Structure formats: structure tokens, C-alpha cells
Amino acid sequence: GAVVSQHPSRVICKSGTSVKIECRSLDFQATTMFWYRQFPKKSLMLMATSNEGSKATYEQGVEKDKFLINHASLTLSTLTVTSAHPEDSSFYICSARAGPGGEQYFGPGTRLTVT
Amino acid sequence: AQKVTQAQTEISVVEKEDVTLDCVYETRDTTYYLFWYKQPPSGELVFLIRRNSFDEQNEISGRYSWNFQKSTSSFNFTITASQVVDSAVYFCALSGQHNQGGKLIFGQGTELSVKP
């Protein structure tokens, strides 16, 4: 199956700093990428949908100025958590899709801890 | 509105037992997709199956089988002769008509523990 990578897999940062998480589709071009957030023992919640070359569409309740998403190429999307706080600590998972109706492939996730 | 309910939060079985994970969904779309994913302790989501709303045939893949019943809006997942390696959190998910841009609505997940 298709491969999606995320970097870093784990990151610890101090409160107030910004953290960038990368999501890459390694063997296909992803016109759409999705960012999910998962709290411990909880389900995955969609944060935003990003289409290559256009602005991301954020789900209700997700602060777009807090969670900056960039999808500058067909193989890379980035999520930047700005001015991170301890409550932003979570497991962030991206997924990528080749085209409308296509299968969605998930990355391995990034565990963010804000101290 | 779309919704996926996995009523079983945790299930514990002994190895070799059969176990069924329930999934009930709500949607007004006539065309939709249902999914099951496995999330082992490592955290990575593993795709298990995708089923579209027009295909009610049950599917079997090795020890895994799925029972899709539109009449009860259910898409249940059965593991036969469970093994310790099956221990994980399992998510059922729904994607609406035309994939609604691909959005996946996840259920709450069922944590399966298979003991030796």
C-alpha cells in the first residue's frame, strides 16, 4: 500500500514555542491531506483538510491561527502548532489521498508533549 | 449529521475466543463508505477494510469477517480464534456521499485485549 510518513515521531517543546510537523506521501501525489488529533484513550478528531495549493479548511472549533497548515506541494503538508501550551499535548496524525474518492493513507503519527 | 457509535469501550477475551466488535452508524447520505482501522500500541492506524453502501455482501479475510447490514445501520467486525497480537484499539469510521471531501467520522473506538 501507499506510504505516508510523519516527522518527527515525537517532540517535546516548551510552552510558548512553535512546533512544525511534516506529513509526506512517499510514493504517490496527494491532492488532499487531512490532519487529525487524538487524545489518550479517545477517538480521532479531524482538525482540517488541506488541498494542495489552496487554504486549509478547518473544522468547527479548531483555531486556524493556532494550527497553521500548509500544503505547498503534492507530497508535503505541514502543521505548525504556534505558541504551544500544555493543553496542545496530543497525538497528531495526518492522512493523504491521491484524488477524490481515493483511499486515505495514514501516517504513523506525531506525539507532541508541551512542558 | 453523521455519527458512528461503538458502544463497547473495552473488551477482554482469552486467546482463541471469537470476538465481535459492534459499529452502528447514522447518515442521511445514500452513498457512503464504512471503514475499520486497527490502532496497535505504536499508534499507527492500520487499514482493515472499506465497504461502500451499495455492497452489502459480507466479507471474510482470514480470521477477520465483517457483517454489513443496512437495515440496522450496522457494520460489525468479528475476529475468529483471537490471538494476543490482535490486542489493539479498533475504530469504525464513516465517509459520506462523494466522500464529502474525504472526511472520515470515527467512532469512539473499542479497546480489545486478548489474554494468553
Chai-1 contact restraints between the chains, C-beta under 6 A:
chainA,res_idxA,chainB,res_idxB,connection_type,confidence,min_distance_angstrom,max_distance_angstrom,comment,restraint_id
A,T32,B,G102,contact,1.0,0.0,6.0,A-B,restraint_1
A,S43,B,F106,contact,1.0,0.0,6.0,A-B,restraint_2
A,S43,B,Q108,contact,1.0,0.0,6.0,A-B,restraint_3
A,S43,B,G109,contact,1.0,0.0,6.0,A-B,restraint_4
A,L44,B,F106,contact,1.0,0.0,6.0,A-B,restraint_5
A,L46,B,K103,contact,1.0,0.0,6.0,A-B,restraint_6
A,T49,B,G101,contact,1.0,0.0,6.0,A-B,restraint_7
A,R97,B,G102,contact,1.0,0.0,6.0,A-B,restraint_8
A,G101,B,N99,contact,1.0,0.0,6.0,A-B,restraint_9
A,F106,B,L45,contact,1.0,0.0,6.0,A-B,restraint_10
A,P108,B,E44,contact,1.0,0.0,6.0,A-B,restraint_11
A,G109,B,G43,contact,1.0,0.0,6.0,A-B,restraint_12
